[in-house]
Amino acid sequence: QVQLVESGGGLVQPGGSLRLSCVASGIIFSTYRMGWFRQAPGKLRELVARISTGGFTRYTDSVKGRFTISRDNAKNTVYLQMNSLNAEESAVYYCEADDLGTMEYWGQGTQVTVSS
């Protein structure tokens, strides 16, 4: 059974930082491209960042220079370090695992609220 479990969300003030984690089980983690998505109320889910099996990273323009995605294959974990957060980035953040074939898995999401 495949599971992706996110953690690290919460309430943070504008300009603050959070580090999200996603632990995967039931997959050969090192063979999966990993991603972080977010969905705000009334909006479509959007890609935030991705990291390939080889460690190549890709970010949506609005987070470049502030967010960092990384992975630890020994721990089956992908991280998203988020700095200089703003209120518009309040959303549920989801972890995604993709084998670039037919298999794609999602976590249950973790809420990030940026508010003073």
Backbone hydrogen bonds, N-H to C=O, Kabsch-Sander energy under -0.5 kcal/mol:
donor,donor_aa,acceptor,acceptor_aa,energy
3,Q,25,S,-2.4
5,V,23,V,-2.3
6,E,4,L,-0.6
7,S,21,S,-2.2
10,G,111,Q,-0.9
12,V,113,T,-2.7
15,G,85,L,-3.8
16,G,13,Q,-2.4
18,L,82,M,-2.1
20,L,18,L,-0.5
20,L,80,L,-2.7
21,S,7,S,-2.6
22,C,78,V,-1.8
23,V,5,V,-2.3
24,A,22,C,-0.5
24,A,76,N,-3.0
25,S,3,Q,-2.4
29,F,27,I,-1.4
31,T,28,I,-2.2
32,Y,29,F,-2.0
33,R,98,D,-2.7
34,M,51,I,-2.4
35,G,96,E,-2.6
36,W,49,A,-2.8
37,F,94,Y,-2.8
38,R,46,E,-2.3
39,Q,92,V,-2.1
43,K,40,A,-2.3
46,E,38,R,-2.9
48,V,36,W,-3.0
49,A,36,W,-1.8
50,R,58,R,-2.5
51,I,34,M,-2.9
52,S,56,F,-3.0
55,G,52,S,-1.4
58,R,50,R,-2.1
60,T,48,V,-2.4
63,V,60,T,-1.8
64,K,60,T,-0.7
64,K,61,D,-0.9
66,R,63,V,-2.4
67,F,63,V,-2.2
68,T,81,Q,-2.4
70,S,79,Y,-1.6
72,D,77,T,-3.0
75,K,72,D,-1.1
76,N,72,D,-0.5
76,N,73,N,-0.6
77,T,72,D,-1.9
78,V,22,C,-2.1
79,Y,70,S,-3.0
80,L,20,L,-2.2
81,Q,68,T,-3.0
82,M,18,L,-3.3
82,M,80,L,-0.6
83,N,66,R,-1.4
83,N,81,Q,-0.5
84,S,15,G,-0.7
85,L,16,G,-2.3
89,E,86,N,-2.2
90,S,87,A,-1.7
91,A,112,V,-1.8
92,V,39,Q,-2.3
93,Y,91,A,-0.6
93,Y,110,T,-3.1
94,Y,37,F,-2.7
96,E,35,G,-2.6
97,A,105,Y,-2.3
98,D,33,R,-2.8
99,D,103,M,-2.2
105,Y,97,A,-2.7
107,G,95,C,-2.1
108,Q,4,L,-0.7
110,T,93,Y,-2.1
112,V,91,A,-2.8
113,T,10,G,-2.9
115,S,12,V,-2.2
115,S,113,T,-0.7
